[in-house]
Amino acid sequence: MDEAAGWSRATAPPGQMMRRLTGADGQGYRLLLATPPQASPASGHPAVLVLDADLHFQIVAGAAAALSRRTEKTRVPPLAVIGLAPDDDGARRIRDFTDGPPDPPAATPHPAGGAETLLALIEDQILPAVAAVAAMDRARLGLFGHSLGALFGLYAMTRRPGLFAAYALVSPSLWWRPALADQAVDAARGRVRALHLAWGELEAGGEAGDAAGRAMGPRAARALASFAVALGPDAVSGGAIQDEDHGSAPVAACPAALRALSRGFAA
């Protein structure tokens, strides 16, 4: 892959690039990209967009690179991995990943309600920016999100069900919008090829002292069961990950998530 305007390989591992871009609302983001060394098929590589890239991009990109070396064993083909992170300290993720204040209303430390703006940014700016420098198959695009990022994935499923073919969602913050899971299940029928929904076993009761009742596990388990009915058991995977908590779950889920996404790309 040749360098293109705005992209730089400085300090990046082999096969990785970074650029900055500004959304229509003037907010800045860092866009990361890791491309596989294998030759691209005619349609382009399948791709995964990773939210909260500061935390999870290198984890997903590294796992994808390692697993795709032996696709016949791992069932993970060469993937382009795209990372998205706000160009700040991460405080803006509440705004970016939500469609408004939590339901029922509760105090939040930052403004909310920017999910639709972020979806437009992904579709109108981020994916074209990646396609300009990498052979990417838009029909085989997946989303990897954790916590509020996983909640955003469910929102994307309801608003633009054809944008992502497959989803890997870890510990979705369904306490923020409890009804969103049912809405996403309805929207996913006939549109989503694969879904991996996982959470840490230690999330069953929420965090100690959490008066808001933000238990991830029970809500995620109910959502997983509903998706399995709507999409069929062969298209849905996941569940509780033994001995993992909210922070460690996305790391532990990564290999299974990549296999699930790859299953969707092959469908």
Secondary structure, 3 states (H helix, E strand, C coil): CCCCCCCECCCCCCCEEEEEEECCCCCEEEEEEECCCCCCCCCCEEEEEECCHHHHHHHHHHHHHHHHHHHHHHCCCCCEEEEEEECCCCCCHHHHHCCCCCCCCCCCCCCCCCHHHHHHHHHHHHHHHHHCCCCEEEEEEEEEEECHHHHHHHHHHHHCCCCCCEEEEECCCCCCCCCHHHHHHHHHCCCCCEEEEEEEHHHCCCCCCCCCCCCCHHHHHHHHHHHHHHHCHHHEEEEEECCCCCCCHHHHHHHHHHHHHHHHHHC
